[in-house]
């Protein structure tokens, strides 16, 4: 039988995860680059939405607000459907 190892990130690692999630938030909420096709932009948005969905599901947060992440997930899905 294999045992699942439990991972508890340090406070610094938690902050790094949040910072990376906020990079995805900023990308989704930012302006679309002019030189990117609809397909490329859709793929970029989808990748960042999936990243945020994974991050929102983590249980190691120490009071960081998930509101910007959830809002960006909604905005990203809407932008994808509008393409």
C-alpha positions in Angstrom: 0.0 0.0 0.0 1.3 3.4 -0.8 0.9 6.2 1.7 0.0 9.7 0.5 2.5 12.2 1.8 1.0 15.3 3.2 2.6 18.5 2.1 2.4 21.7 4.1 3.9 24.6 2.4 5.8 27.3 4.3 4.4 30.8 4.6 6.8 31.9 1.9 5.7 29.1 -0.4 2.1 30.0 0.2 2.8 33.6 -0.7 4.7 32.4 -3.9 1.6 30.4 -4.9 -0.6 33.4 -4.3 1.7 35.7 -6.3 1.6 33.2 -9.2 -2.2 33.0 -9.0 -2.3 36.8 -9.1 -0.1 36.8 -12.2 -2.9 34.7 -13.8 -5.5 37.1 -12.5 -3.7 40.1 -14.0 -3.2 38.3 -17.3 -6.9 37.4 -17.6 -8.0 40.9 -16.6 -5.4 42.6 -18.7 -5.6 43.7 -22.3 -5.3 41.1 -25.0 -2.1 41.4 -27.0 -2.7 42.7 -30.5 -0.5 40.1 -32.2 -2.2 37.0 -30.8 -4.8 34.9 -32.7 -8.2 34.0 -31.2 -7.0 30.4 -30.8 -3.9 31.5 -29.0 -5.7 33.9 -26.7 -8.3 31.3 -25.9 -5.6 28.7 -25.0 -3.8 31.3 -22.9 -7.0 32.2 -21.0 -8.0 28.6 -20.6 -4.6 27.7 -19.2 -4.8 30.5 -16.7 -8.4 29.8 -15.7 -7.5 26.1 -15.0 -4.5 27.3 -12.9 -6.8 29.5 -10.8 -9.3 26.7 -10.4 -6.6 24.5 -9.0 -5.3 27.2 -6.7 -8.8 28.0 -5.3 -9.2 24.4 -4.4 -6.0 24.3 -2.3 -6.5 24.2 1.5 -3.3 25.9 2.6 -4.3 29.5 2.3 -3.6 31.7 5.3 -6.3 34.4 4.9 -5.4 35.4 1.3 -8.5 36.6 -0.5 -9.9 34.2 -3.1 -12.3 36.8 -4.5 -9.9 38.1 -7.2 -9.1 34.5 -8.3 -12.8 33.6 -8.5 -13.7 36.8 -10.3 -10.9 36.2 -12.8 -12.1 32.6 -13.4 -15.6 34.0 -14.3 -14.1 36.7 -16.5 -11.8 34.3 -18.2 -14.6 31.8 -19.0 -16.7 34.7 -20.3 -13.9 36.0 -22.5 -13.3 32.5 -23.9 -17.0 32.1 -24.8 -17.0 35.5 -26.5 -14.2 34.6 -28.9 
